[in-house]
């Protein structure tokens, strides 16, 4: 199976994901968060720097849990600006 090349939008979404994860990690070490999530520190480093712009759902889910982020928060933060979902009515 041949993998389709990533689009600029895919890369930008990966950069937004990395930024969100770095901000959520704050003062916690890469190794600590990676250990809780069950991924390698190198994998987390690559996601945070955008070198892995499309990590698997299970990796994102594990990192979200380790960082106390909801998957909705991650989805909202990584959507293209023009396609952001409207805020839920209260």
C-alpha positions as a Markdown table, in Angstrom:
| # | Residue | x | y | z |
|---|---|---|---|---|
| 1 | Unk | 0.0 | 0.0 | 0.0 |
| 2 | Unk | 1.3 | 3.4 | -1.0 |
| 3 | Unk | 0.8 | 6.2 | 1.5 |
| 4 | Unk | -0.5 | 9.5 | 0.1 |
| 5 | Unk | 1.9 | 12.5 | 0.6 |
| 6 | Unk | 0.9 | 14.8 | 3.4 |
| 7 | Unk | -0.7 | 18.1 | 2.3 |
| 8 | Unk | 0.3 | 21.4 | 3.7 |
| 9 | Unk | -3.0 | 21.3 | 5.7 |
| 10 | Unk | -2.0 | 18.0 | 7.2 |
| 11 | Unk | 1.4 | 19.4 | 8.3 |
| 12 | Unk | -0.2 | 22.5 | 9.8 |
| 13 | Unk | -2.7 | 20.3 | 11.7 |
| 14 | Unk | 0.3 | 18.4 | 13.1 |
| 15 | Unk | 2.0 | 21.6 | 14.1 |
| 16 | Unk | -1.1 | 22.7 | 16.0 |
| 17 | Unk | -1.3 | 19.3 | 17.7 |
| 18 | Unk | 2.3 | 19.5 | 18.7 |
| 19 | Unk | 1.9 | 23.0 | 20.1 |
| 20 | Unk | -1.2 | 22.0 | 22.1 |
| 21 | Unk | 0.6 | 19.0 | 23.6 |
| 22 | Unk | 3.7 | 21.1 | 24.5 |
| 23 | Unk | 1.5 | 23.7 | 26.2 |
| 24 | Unk | -0.5 | 21.0 | 28.1 |
| 25 | Unk | 2.7 | 19.3 | 29.2 |
| 26 | Unk | 4.0 | 22.6 | 30.7 |
| 27 | Unk | 6.6 | 21.8 | 33.3 |
| 28 | Unk | 6.3 | 18.0 | 33.1 |
| 29 | Unk | 9.1 | 16.2 | 31.5 |
| 30 | Unk | 8.8 | 14.6 | 28.1 |
| 31 | Unk | 9.8 | 11.3 | 29.7 |
| 32 | Unk | 7.2 | 11.5 | 32.4 |
| 33 | Unk | 4.3 | 12.2 | 30.1 |
| 34 | Unk | 5.5 | 9.6 | 27.5 |
| 35 | Unk | 5.8 | 7.0 | 30.3 |
| 36 | Unk | 2.2 | 7.7 | 31.5 |
| 37 | Unk | 0.9 | 7.5 | 28.0 |
| 38 | Unk | 2.8 | 4.4 | 27.1 |
| 39 | Unk | 4.7 | 5.9 | 24.2 |
| 40 | Unk | 8.4 | 6.5 | 23.8 |
| 41 | Unk | 9.8 | 10.0 | 24.7 |
| 42 | Unk | 11.2 | 10.1 | 21.1 |
| 43 | Unk | 7.7 | 9.6 | 19.7 |
| 44 | Unk | 6.3 | 12.4 | 21.9 |
| 45 | Unk | 9.2 | 14.6 | 20.9 |
| 46 | Unk | 8.5 | 14.0 | 17.2 |
| 47 | Unk | 4.8 | 14.7 | 17.6 |
| 48 | Unk | 5.5 | 17.9 | 19.5 |
| 49 | Unk | 7.9 | 19.2 | 16.9 |
| 50 | Unk | 5.7 | 18.2 | 14.0 |
| 51 | Unk | 8.0 | 15.5 | 12.6 |
| 52 | Unk | 5.1 | 13.1 | 13.1 |
| 53 | Unk | 2.2 | 15.2 | 11.9 |
| 54 | Unk | -0.4 | 12.4 | 11.8 |
| 55 | Unk | 0.1 | 10.1 | 14.8 |
| 56 | Unk | -2.3 | 7.2 | 15.3 |
| 57 | Unk | -5.6 | 7.7 | 17.1 |
| 58 | Unk | -4.5 | 5.5 | 19.9 |
| 59 | Unk | -1.3 | 7.5 | 20.4 |
| 60 | Unk | -3.3 | 10.8 | 20.5 |
| 61 | Unk | -5.8 | 9.2 | 22.9 |
| 62 | Unk | -3.1 | 8.0 | 25.2 |
| 63 | Unk | -1.4 | 11.4 | 25.3 |
| 64 | Unk | -4.7 | 13.1 | 25.8 |
| 65 | Unk | -5.3 | 10.9 | 28.9 |
| 66 | Unk | -1.8 | 11.5 | 30.2 |
| 67 | Unk | -2.2 | 15.3 | 29.9 |
| 68 | Unk | -5.8 | 15.5 | 31.0 |
| 69 | Unk | -7.1 | 16.7 | 27.6 |
| 70 | Unk | -10.4 | 15.7 | 26.1 |
| 71 | Unk | -10.4 | 14.4 | 22.5 |
| 72 | Unk | -12.9 | 17.2 | 21.7 |
| 73 | Unk | -10.3 | 19.8 | 22.8 |
| 74 | Unk | -7.7 | 18.2 | 20.6 |
| 75 | Unk | -10.1 | 18.0 | 17.6 |
| 76 | Unk | -11.1 | 21.6 | 18.1 |
| 77 | Unk | -7.5 | 22.8 | 18.4 |
| 78 | Unk | -6.3 | 20.9 | 15.3 |
| 79 | Unk | -9.1 | 21.8 | 12.9 |
| 80 | Unk | -8.3 | 24.3 | 10.2 |
| 81 | Unk | -9.3 | 27.9 | 11.2 |
| 82 | Unk | -12.0 | 28.2 | 8.5 |
| 83 | Unk | -13.5 | 24.9 | 9.4 |
| 84 | Unk | -13.8 | 25.3 | 13.2 |
| 85 | Unk | -16.9 | 23.8 | 14.7 |
| 86 | Unk | -19.3 | 26.2 | 16.3 |
| 87 | Unk | -19.3 | 26.2 | 20.1 |
| 88 | Unk | -22.0 | 24.0 | 21.6 |
| 89 | Unk | -25.1 | 25.7 | 22.7 |
| 90 | Unk | -25.4 | 25.7 | 26.5 |
